[in-house]
Amino acid sequence: MNVHQKKILDSIPSLLSDQDLQDYGVYDNVVPNTSTNVWDGSKGWRSPRRWQRKSWIFLGAYSPDIFVGFAIVDAGFIGKAFCYVYFPQTNTFLEHGIDRPFAFDANFEANLDSYWQLGQYEILTQKGQMQFNFKGKKFQISVQCVNNEHGLSFICPSSGGNRPFHFTYKNLLLPTNIQLKQNGETKFFNDLYGGIDFSKGYPPKHTNWNWTSFLGKLEDGTPIGINVVDQFNQNMENIVWLGTERILIGNVSYQYNKPLSKSLWKVRSLNGDLELSMQPNGSRKENINIKLLKSKFTQVFGQINGKIRHQGTWKKFTGYGVMEEHEAIW
């Protein structure tokens, strides 16, 4: 199979083509049928379904007033969910997370429009209308996000232990509204931009990556969203949304020092067309290292500034987002 990284291919209905995986590449819009039954084996506790297949939905929304991250993860032998809220103006941070072994049924298909539920967390999708709900003791949050036809699907090579592929769907600049309840008070944050990540597949058991998710505007007011990654998915998912235009970026490089939460982070595309920088306002960290699972990450967040060369002209932008260093054994 050939890896396509320089153009966007036409949309496809399924990951399968004549009982074989579609070509690796970048495809227009969402893939409606992401069934992995062909690769999941018996779905018993020793099967690829339990020890290789990973799937998740993540939502991120970033603005001058509020940052929100929300995810539910089916990692096969463990289920995870988390939610965090950060207020830049007061430097206030709220966070909650849970981990449960074998939390999802063996037959849970994990599509973008499936009903995802773990503990106090749920994700519901109907005709592109996505609802992310968390009901905790210290805070409750409800996020409404409207998916559209400007997303991209990526079928990427994997490696190690006959792992066939990793699939991910990304879409940014989505209309997003947030309702937050805390200490008996309800706050509304409307008319924001958000982004979603739906991933499903068989990533390498030992995975490292850097990642950036950004939402902002050019100097002329044009909305811009950026998703770039290094060391994962052969850097295929590096994309800029410039209004409704989608631009494939190619490889990027990261530059930062320790401690990560204090360092200036810089990201540059190797073709020289994109530059980003962030001096973090804050960070969140995790360091889990048990026999079957390792998750060590630092995610920094704050204002991001940069520039993009578009149609031969440099254009500056500013906005908000997150950058991350992550090592996983899963």
Secondary structure, DSSP 8 states (H G I E B T S, - for coil): -----SSEE---SBSEETTEE--SEEEES--SB---TTTSTT-STTSHHHHT-EEEEEEEEE-SS-EEEEEEEE-SSEEEEEEEEEETTTTEEEEEEEEEET-S-TT----TTS-EEETTEEEEEETTEEEEEEE-SS-EEEEEEE--TT-EEEEE---STT---EEEEEEEEEEEEEEEEETTEEEEEEEEEEEEEEEEE---SEEEEEEEEEEEEETTS-EEEEEEEESSGGGTT-EEEETTEEEE---EEEE--SSTTTS-EEEEETTSSEEEEE--SEEEEEEEE-SS-EEEEEEEEEEEEEEEEETTEEEEEEEEEEEEEEEEE-
